Amino acid sequence: MVASLFLVFSLAFIAAWALGLLSRRGHGGNLPPGPRPLPIVGNIFQLRGNPLKSLADLAKTYGPLMSLRFGTQLVVIVSSPEVAMEVLHKQGHTFSSRSLPAAVNIYGFNKALWTMMPADSAPWKRFRKMGKEKLFSNEALHQTEWQRQETLQRLAKHVRGFSERGEVMNVGAATFTTMTDLVLSTLFSIHLTDYTSPDSAMTKDFKANVNAFSRYIGIPNVSDFFPVLAPLDLQGIRRKIGYHLKKLLDFVDDKVDKRKVERMDSDYRKKNDFLDTLLDLADGAEYELTKEEISLLLADLIIAGTETSGAMAEWTMVELLLHPDKMAKVKAELKSVLRDKSIAEASDIAKLPYLQATVNEAFRYHPPSPLVGPREAREVTKVNGYTIPKKTRVLVNFWAITKDPRIWKNPEVFEPERFLGTDIDFEGQHFQLIPFGSGIRICPGLPLASRMLFCMVATLCHNFDWELPGGVESKVIEREDVFGLSLQKKVSLRAKPKPIKV
């Protein structure tokens, strides 16, 4: 048995090596510059420690358009706003395909997932139109605003309990719980979690499945570096992701099935949530939605909405607690705009420029998706005079852009003021700040995610004063992160809420 496995692995690696040689010969000699790859493994061993920093350091030597080889895969790394604009905007169609991780090639996730479909395919165009007109339009989000307001009221009540008891609370857990319920209330008009029982079996299971999906999808996978080895799933990543994805799909399928039964009742009253909208569209002729597509779309929104947005709410609170002067400015602005209103509404965001600047700076300082992409070249093209072969994977090292002193003055300093008086935001038009990507592949849920993030941070800051147990001297510990699908805080933020001093 051992001998057979060894033979299979040996033949697979020989095949991978041969494919690498052939692909190198076919690329010609005008690839973007980069470090010389080792036989078979390529440049894998040059990404030591923090892979984001390793890529940023390599870019200092080889430039903002750099080619690397990971196994048989040619990967091009972009590390400047100018080249990012070229790839994501000016040649957006050429780089509109997504390079799909081998680990999500399971349960049809790779075929029906909106964010992974080919951009020139009829299903993708149909989904994109549906998102703009039916799910993420201002009108559609306004209809579900009351559900998010109710969720934020529950958050304020939960935090108030700790404030009255003078206890330290797990802010990170609360932001994840709240973001989960903000997403689920928008999708299904339900609250899954109970603040009084954060360790309930259902809450823990749901959180574990979402976190595990994000963690495993961020692990470097030999199946992506050597596609010939993908069927073997040597690291077991596809199997692990499949387990947690199945749990989430079972959860979503249950909600879809129950709603379909409820809608058959003559007394059914529409909830005007995403699920009702999608089922209405499925009953019509314009979009031809299947139940599988609905379930996969909803699962995708749960993963993206809870993980990334929850992390950003926590990071924003971290920086405000580490910078009491910035917190004071946010609170003063909220008091002048909200007055006696405890919960911010989406319509208030435009009146809160300092809060907007603070969130912009949080996105810069703690980029939630540090590697934007991966995109894939649909055809041979040229960027900055270099040849990019067809099927080349392209990643934008957004983390490197946010740390570049040529782009940002004092990038190591958290300074929201740098965004005041400018029109720079994170909506995809300013390539020095693209946490949600840009171009036709920009994150479709950005309008919903930004509303939830702004309103959650406003709720926490406006209704309470805060004390960090470790004090501002705990900056190093509080800023430690873990690389995955999103940049998560290593140790969850804990702080003591206090009643507002009148």
C-alpha positions as CSV (number, residue, x, y, z in Angstrom):
1,M,0.0,0.0,0.0
2,V,2.8,2.4,1.0
3,A,4.8,1.5,-2.1
4,S,1.7,2.2,-4.3
5,L,1.1,5.6,-2.8
6,F,4.8,6.5,-3.2
7,L,4.6,5.5,-6.9
8,V,1.4,7.6,-7.4
9,F,3.0,10.7,-5.7
10,S,6.3,10.2,-7.6
11,L,4.5,10.0,-11.0
12,A,2.3,13.0,-10.1
13,F,5.3,15.2,-9.2
14,I,7.2,14.1,-12.3
15,A,4.1,15.1,-14.3
16,A,3.9,18.4,-12.5
17,W,7.6,19.1,-13.1
18,A,7.2,18.3,-16.8
19,L,4.2,20.5,-17.1
20,G,6.1,23.3,-15.5
21,L,9.0,23.0,-18.0
22,L,6.6,23.0,-20.9
23,S,4.6,26.0,-19.6
24,R,7.9,28.0,-19.0
25,R,9.0,27.3,-22.6
26,G,5.6,28.5,-23.9
27,H,5.7,31.8,-22.0
28,G,8.6,33.3,-23.7
29,G,11.2,35.6,-22.1
30,N,9.2,38.7,-21.5
31,L,7.5,37.8,-18.3
32,P,7.4,40.4,-15.5
33,P,10.6,40.2,-13.4
34,G,10.8,38.0,-10.4
35,P,13.1,35.8,-8.3
36,R,14.5,32.7,-10.0
37,P,12.2,29.7,-9.1
38,L,13.6,26.4,-7.8
39,P,12.8,23.2,-9.8
40,I,9.3,21.8,-9.2
41,V,8.4,23.9,-6.1
42,G,9.2,27.3,-7.7
43,N,9.2,30.2,-5.3
44,I,7.1,28.7,-2.6
45,F,9.9,28.7,0.0
46,Q,10.5,32.4,-0.4
47,L,7.2,33.1,1.3
48,R,8.3,32.6,4.8
49,G,6.7,33.9,8.0
50,N,4.1,36.5,6.9
51,P,3.4,35.8,3.2
52,L,2.0,39.3,2.7
53,K,5.2,40.9,4.0
54,S,7.4,38.5,2.0
55,L,5.6,39.5,-1.2
56,A,5.9,43.2,-0.3
57,D,9.6,42.8,0.3
58,L,10.1,40.9,-3.0
59,A,8.2,43.7,-4.8
60,K,10.8,46.2,-3.5
61,T,13.4,44.3,-5.5
62,Y,11.4,43.3,-8.6
63,G,8.9,46.0,-8.9
64,P,5.1,46.5,-8.7
65,L,4.5,43.9,-11.4
66,M,6.3,40.7,-10.4
67,S,6.1,37.1,-11.6
68,L,6.4,34.1,-9.3
69,R,6.0,30.4,-9.8
70,F,4.2,28.3,-7.2
71,G,4.6,24.7,-8.4
72,T,3.4,24.6,-12.0
73,Q,1.3,27.8,-11.6
74,L,2.5,31.1,-12.9
75,V,1.4,33.9,-10.6
76,V,1.7,37.6,-11.1
77,I,1.7,39.9,-8.1
78,V,0.5,43.6,-8.4
79,S,1.8,46.0,-5.7
80,S,0.9,49.5,-6.8
81,P,-2.4,51.4,-7.4
82,E,-1.3,52.3,-11.0
83,V,-0.8,48.7,-12.0
84,A,-4.0,47.6,-10.1
85,M,-5.9,50.2,-12.1
86,E,-4.5,48.7,-15.3
87,V,-5.4,45.1,-14.4
88,L,-8.8,45.7,-12.6
89,H,-10.2,48.6,-14.6
90,K,-8.5,49.4,-17.9
91,Q,-8.1,45.6,-18.8
92,G,-10.9,44.6,-16.5
93,H,-12.5,42.3,-19.2
94,T,-9.2,40.5,-19.9
95,F,-8.7,39.8,-16.2
96,S,-12.4,39.2,-15.4
97,S,-12.1,35.5,-14.9
98,R,-11.6,34.2,-11.4
99,S,-9.0,31.6,-10.5
100,L,-11.0,29.1,-8.5
101,P,-9.3,27.4,-5.5
102,A,-9.3,23.6,-5.9
103,A,-10.8,23.3,-2.4
104,V,-14.2,24.8,-3.4
105,N,-14.7,22.4,-6.3
106,I,-17.4,20.7,-4.3
107,Y,-21.2,20.6,-4.0
108,G,-21.5,22.7,-7.2
109,F,-20.0,25.6,-5.3
110,N,-17.6,26.2,-8.2
111,K,-20.3,26.3,-10.9
112,A,-23.2,28.1,-9.2
113,L,-21.2,30.6,-7.1
114,W,-21.9,34.1,-8.3
115,T,-18.4,35.5,-7.5
116,M,-16.7,32.6,-9.3
117,M,-18.7,32.4,-12.6
118,P,-17.1,33.5,-15.8
119,A,-17.9,37.2,-16.3
120,D,-19.0,36.7,-19.9
121,S,-21.4,33.9,-19.0
122,A,-25.2,34.4,-19.2
123,P,-25.7,33.1,-15.6
124,W,-23.1,35.7,-14.2
125,K,-24.7,38.6,-16.2
126,R,-28.1,37.4,-14.9
127,F,-26.9,37.3,-11.3
128,R,-25.1,40.7,-11.6
129,K,-28.3,42.3,-12.9
130,M,-30.3,40.7,-10.1
131,G,-27.9,41.9,-7.5
132,K,-27.9,45.5,-8.7
133,E,-31.7,45.8,-9.2
134,K,-33.2,43.4,-6.7
135,L,-30.9,42.7,-3.8
136,F,-28.4,45.6,-3.2
137,S,-30.2,48.6,-4.7
138,N,-31.0,51.5,-2.3
139,E,-34.6,50.6,-2.5
140,A,-34.1,46.9,-1.7
141,L,-31.8,47.7,1.2
142,H,-34.2,50.3,2.5
143,Q,-37.0,47.7,2.7
144,T,-34.9,45.6,5.1
145,E,-33.5,48.5,7.1
146,W,-35.9,47.9,10.0
147,Q,-34.6,44.4,10.5
148,R,-31.0,45.7,10.9
149,Q,-32.2,48.4,13.3
150,E,-33.8,45.7,15.4
151,T,-30.6,43.7,15.5
152,L,-28.6,46.7,16.5
153,Q,-31.1,47.4,19.4
154,R,-30.4,43.9,20.6
155,L,-26.6,44.6,20.5
156,A,-27.1,47.8,22.5
157,K,-29.1,46.0,25.1
158,H,-26.5,43.2,25.4
159,V,-23.6,45.7,25.9
160,R,-25.7,47.7,28.4
161,G,-25.9,44.6,30.6
162,F,-22.0,44.5,30.8
163,S,-22.0,48.2,31.4
164,E,-24.4,48.1,34.3
165,R,-22.5,45.2,35.9
166,G,-19.1,46.8,35.3
167,E,-17.8,43.7,33.5
168,V,-15.3,43.2,30.7
169,M,-17.0,41.8,27.6
170,N,-15.7,39.9,24.5
171,V,-16.2,42.7,21.9
172,G,-14.9,40.4,19.1
173,A,-17.5,37.8,19.8
174,A,-20.2,40.4,20.0
175,T,-19.3,41.9,16.6
176,F,-19.3,38.5,15.0
177,T,-22.6,37.6,16.6
178,T,-24.2,40.9,15.6
179,M,-22.8,40.8,12.1
180,T,-24.2,37.2,11.8
181,D,-27.6,38.4,12.9
182,L,-27.5,41.5,10.7
183,V,-26.8,39.2,7.7
184,L,-29.4,36.5,8.7
185,S,-32.1,39.1,9.4
186,T,-31.5,40.6,6.0
187,L,-31.5,37.2,4.3
188,F,-34.2,35.3,6.3
189,S,-35.8,37.7,8.8
190,I,-34.4,35.6,11.7
191,H,-32.1,35.9,14.6
192,L,-29.9,32.8,15.0
193,T,-27.9,33.8,18.0
194,D,-28.8,34.6,21.6
195,Y,-26.5,37.0,23.4
196,T,-27.6,35.5,26.7
197,S,-26.4,32.0,25.5
198,P,-23.3,32.7,23.3
199,D,-22.2,29.1,23.9
200,S,-25.4,27.5,22.8
201,A,-24.9,24.5,20.5
202,M,-26.5,26.2,17.5
203,T,-24.5,29.4,17.9
204,K,-21.2,27.6,18.4
205,D,-21.8,25.2,15.5
206,F,-22.7,28.0,13.1
207,K,-19.7,30.2,14.1
208,A,-17.4,27.2,13.8
209,N,-18.5,26.4,10.3
210,V,-18.1,30.0,9.0
211,N,-14.7,30.4,10.7
212,A,-13.4,27.0,9.5
213,F,-14.4,27.8,5.9
214,S,-12.5,31.1,6.1
215,R,-9.5,29.5,7.8
216,Y,-9.1,26.5,5.4
217,I,-9.7,28.5,2.2
218,G,-6.7,30.7,3.3
219,I,-4.3,27.9,3.8
220,P,-1.8,27.4,0.9
221,N,-2.9,24.3,-0.9
222,V,-0.6,22.0,-2.9
223,S,-3.6,21.2,-5.1
224,D,-3.6,24.8,-6.4
225,F,0.2,24.7,-7.0
226,F,0.1,21.3,-8.7
227,P,-3.4,20.8,-10.3
228,V,-2.4,17.3,-11.3
229,L,-2.4,16.5,-7.6
230,A,-5.8,18.0,-6.9
231,P,-7.8,14.7,-7.0
232,L,-5.6,13.4,-4.2
233,D,-6.4,16.3,-1.9
234,L,-3.1,15.7,-0.1
235,Q,-3.8,18.2,2.7
236,G,-7.4,17.2,3.1
237,I,-8.4,20.8,2.7
238,R,-11.2,20.1,0.2
239,R,-12.6,17.4,2.5
240,K,-12.5,19.8,5.5
241,I,-14.1,22.7,3.6
242,G,-16.7,20.3,2.2
243,Y,-17.7,19.2,5.7
244,H,-18.3,22.8,6.9
245,L,-19.8,24.0,3.6
246,K,-22.3,21.1,3.8
247,K,-23.3,22.2,7.3
248,L,-24.0,25.7,6.1
249,L,-25.9,24.5,3.0
250,D,-28.0,22.2,5.2
251,F,-28.8,25.3,7.3
252,V,-29.7,27.4,4.2
253,D,-31.7,24.5,2.5
254,D,-33.8,24.2,5.7
255,K,-34.7,27.9,5.6
256,V,-35.5,27.8,1.9
257,D,-37.7,24.6,2.2
258,K,-39.6,26.0,5.2
259,R,-40.2,29.3,3.5
260,K,-41.5,27.7,0.3
261,V,-44.0,25.8,2.4
262,E,-45.1,28.9,4.3
263,R,-45.6,30.8,1.0
264,M,-48.2,28.2,-0.1
265,D,-50.4,29.3,2.8
266,S,-53.1,31.8,1.6
267,D,-52.5,33.9,4.8
268,Y,-48.8,34.2,4.2
269,R,-47.5,37.8,4.7
270,K,-44.3,38.6,2.8
271,K,-41.2,39.4,4.8
272,N,-39.5,41.5,2.1
273,D,-36.2,39.8,2.9
274,F,-33.6,38.5,0.4
275,L,-35.2,35.0,0.5
276,D,-38.6,36.2,-0.4
277,T,-37.1,38.3,-3.2
278,L,-35.2,35.4,-4.6
279,L,-38.2,33.0,-4.5
280,D,-40.3,35.7,-6.2
281,L,-37.6,35.9,-8.9
282,A,-37.5,32.1,-9.2
283,D,-41.3,32.1,-9.8
284,G,-40.9,34.6,-12.6
285,A,-39.5,34.1,-16.1
286,E,-36.7,36.8,-16.1
287,Y,-34.1,35.1,-14.0
288,E,-34.7,31.4,-14.1
289,L,-33.3,30.7,-10.6
290,T,-33.0,27.2,-9.4
291,K,-33.2,26.2,-5.7
292,E,-29.5,25.2,-5.9
293,E,-28.5,28.6,-7.1
294,I,-30.5,30.3,-4.4
295,S,-29.0,28.2,-1.7
296,L,-25.4,28.7,-2.9
297,L,-25.9,32.4,-3.3
298,L,-27.3,32.7,0.3
299,A,-24.5,30.6,1.7
300,D,-21.9,32.8,-0.1
301,L,-23.5,35.9,1.4
302,I,-23.4,34.4,4.9
303,I,-19.7,33.5,4.6
304,A,-18.7,36.8,3.1
305,G,-20.9,39.1,5.2
306,T,-20.3,37.7,8.6
307,E,-16.6,37.0,8.4
308,T,-15.1,40.1,6.7
309,S,-17.5,42.7,8.0
310,G,-17.4,41.3,11.5
311,A,-13.6,41.4,11.5
312,M,-13.6,45.0,10.3
313,A,-16.0,46.1,13.0
314,E,-13.7,44.6,15.6
315,W,-10.6,46.1,14.0
316,T,-12.2,49.6,14.0
317,M,-13.1,49.3,17.6
318,V,-9.5,48.1,18.4
319,E,-8.0,51.3,16.9
320,L,-10.5,53.6,18.5
321,L,-9.8,52.1,21.9
322,L,-6.0,52.4,21.3
323,H,-6.6,56.0,20.3
324,P,-8.8,57.8,22.8
325,D,-8.5,61.1,21.0
326,K,-9.9,59.6,17.8
327,M,-12.7,57.9,19.8
328,A,-13.6,61.3,21.3
329,K,-13.9,62.8,17.9
330,V,-16.1,60.0,16.7
331,K,-18.4,60.3,19.7
332,A,-18.7,64.0,19.5
333,E,-19.7,63.8,15.8
334,L,-22.3,61.0,16.6
335,K,-23.8,63.1,19.4
336,S,-24.1,66.1,17.1
337,V,-25.8,64.1,14.4
338,L,-27.8,61.4,16.2
339,R,-28.7,63.5,19.3
340,D,-31.1,61.4,21.3
341,K,-31.4,58.7,18.7
342,S,-29.5,55.6,19.9
343,I,-29.1,53.7,16.6
344,A,-27.7,55.2,13.4
345,E,-29.6,54.6,10.2
346,A,-28.1,54.3,6.7
347,S,-29.3,57.8,5.9
348,D,-27.1,59.2,8.7
349,I,-23.8,57.9,7.3
350,A,-23.4,60.8,4.8
351,K,-23.6,63.2,7.8
352,L,-20.7,61.5,9.6
353,P,-17.5,62.4,7.8
354,Y,-15.1,61.6,10.7
355,L,-16.7,58.2,11.2
356,Q,-16.3,57.6,7.4
357,A,-12.7,58.6,7.6
358,T,-12.1,56.3,10.6
359,V,-13.6,53.3,8.8
360,N,-11.6,54.2,5.7
361,E,-8.4,54.2,7.8
362,A,-9.4,50.9,9.4
363,F,-9.7,49.4,6.0
364,R,-6.2,50.7,5.1
365,Y,-4.6,49.8,8.4
366,H,-6.2,46.3,8.6
367,P,-7.1,45.3,5.1
368,P,-9.8,42.6,5.4
369,S,-9.0,40.9,2.1
370,P,-5.2,41.6,1.9
371,L,-4.8,39.8,-1.5
372,V,-7.4,41.0,-4.0
373,G,-8.3,38.3,-6.5
374,P,-7.3,35.9,-7.7
375,R,-8.0,36.9,-11.2
376,E,-7.0,34.9,-14.3
377,A,-5.9,36.2,-17.7
378,R,-8.5,35.2,-20.3
379,E,-6.0,35.7,-23.1
380,V,-2.4,36.7,-23.7
381,T,-2.0,40.4,-22.9
382,K,0.6,43.0,-22.0
383,V,0.8,45.1,-18.8
384,N,3.6,47.7,-18.3
385,G,5.3,46.2,-21.4
386,Y,5.5,42.7,-20.0
387,T,3.7,39.6,-21.4
388,I,1.0,38.1,-19.2
389,P,0.2,34.6,-20.6
390,K,-3.3,33.2,-20.8
391,K,-4.4,31.4,-17.6
392,T,-1.9,33.3,-15.5
393,R,-3.2,34.0,-12.0
394,V,-3.1,37.6,-10.9
395,L,-3.2,38.8,-7.3
396,V,-3.2,42.4,-6.1
397,N,-1.2,42.7,-2.9
398,F,-3.5,45.3,-1.3
399,W,-1.7,44.8,2.0
400,A,1.5,46.0,0.4
401,I,-0.3,49.0,-1.1
402,T,-1.6,50.1,2.3
403,K,1.9,49.9,3.9
404,D,3.7,51.8,1.1
405,P,5.2,55.1,2.3
406,R,5.3,56.3,-1.3
407,I,1.5,56.2,-1.3
408,W,0.6,57.0,2.4
409,K,2.4,59.4,4.6
410,N,3.4,57.6,7.9
411,P,1.6,54.4,6.9
412,E,2.4,52.8,10.3
413,V,0.3,55.5,12.1
414,F,-3.5,55.1,12.4
415,E,-4.6,58.5,11.2
416,P,-8.3,59.0,10.1
417,E,-7.5,62.7,9.4
418,R,-5.7,61.7,6.2
419,F,-9.1,61.0,4.6
420,L,-10.7,64.3,5.6
421,G,-11.1,66.7,2.8
422,T,-10.5,64.0,0.1
423,D,-12.9,62.0,-2.0
424,I,-11.0,58.7,-1.4
425,D,-13.3,55.9,-0.3
426,F,-13.4,52.1,-0.5
427,E,-16.0,51.8,-3.2
428,G,-13.6,50.7,-6.0
429,Q,-12.7,54.0,-7.7
430,H,-9.6,54.8,-5.8
431,F,-7.0,52.1,-6.3
432,Q,-5.0,52.9,-3.2
433,L,-8.0,51.7,-1.2
434,I,-9.7,48.7,-2.7
435,P,-10.6,46.2,0.1
436,F,-13.7,45.1,-1.9
437,G,-11.9,45.0,-5.2
438,S,-12.8,47.0,-8.3
439,G,-14.2,46.8,-11.8
440,I,-16.8,44.4,-12.9
441,R,-15.6,41.9,-10.3
442,I,-16.0,44.2,-7.3
443,C,-17.7,42.6,-4.3
444,P,-21.5,42.7,-5.1
445,G,-22.5,42.9,-1.4
446,L,-20.5,46.1,-0.8
447,P,-23.6,48.4,-0.3
448,L,-25.0,46.0,2.4
449,A,-21.6,45.4,4.1
450,S,-20.8,49.1,4.4
451,R,-24.2,49.9,5.9
452,M,-23.8,47.2,8.5
453,L,-20.3,48.1,9.4
454,F,-20.9,51.9,9.8
455,C,-24.1,51.4,11.8
456,M,-22.6,48.8,14.2
457,V,-19.5,50.9,15.0
458,A,-21.8,53.9,15.5
459,T,-24.0,51.9,17.9
460,L,-21.0,50.8,20.0
461,C,-19.4,54.2,20.2
462,H,-22.5,56.4,20.6
463,N,-24.1,54.5,23.4
464,F,-21.1,53.7,25.6
465,D,-17.8,54.8,26.9
466,W,-15.1,52.1,26.7
467,E,-12.0,51.0,28.7
468,L,-9.3,48.7,27.4
469,P,-8.1,46.5,30.3
470,G,-4.5,46.4,29.0
471,G,-4.4,50.1,28.2
472,V,-3.0,51.6,25.0
473,E,0.4,50.1,25.9
474,S,-1.1,46.8,24.7
475,K,-0.9,47.9,21.0
476,V,1.3,45.1,19.8
477,I,-0.9,42.3,21.3
478,E,-4.2,44.0,20.1
479,R,-2.9,44.3,16.6
480,E,-1.7,40.7,16.1
481,D,-3.6,39.1,13.1
482,V,-4.1,35.8,11.5
483,F,-4.1,35.4,7.7
484,G,-7.1,33.6,6.1
485,L,-9.9,34.5,3.8
486,S,-10.0,37.7,5.8
487,L,-7.4,39.2,8.1
488,Q,-8.7,38.1,11.5
489,K,-7.6,39.4,14.9
490,K,-5.4,36.7,16.6
491,V,-6.9,37.3,20.1
492,S,-10.5,38.5,20.4
493,L,-10.9,42.1,21.6
494,R,-12.0,42.4,25.2
495,A,-13.0,45.7,26.7
496,K,-15.2,47.2,29.4
497,P,-18.2,49.3,28.3
498,K,-19.3,52.1,30.6
499,P,-22.4,54.3,30.9
500,I,-22.0,57.6,29.0
501,K,-21.0,60.5,31.3
502,V,-23.5,63.3,31.0
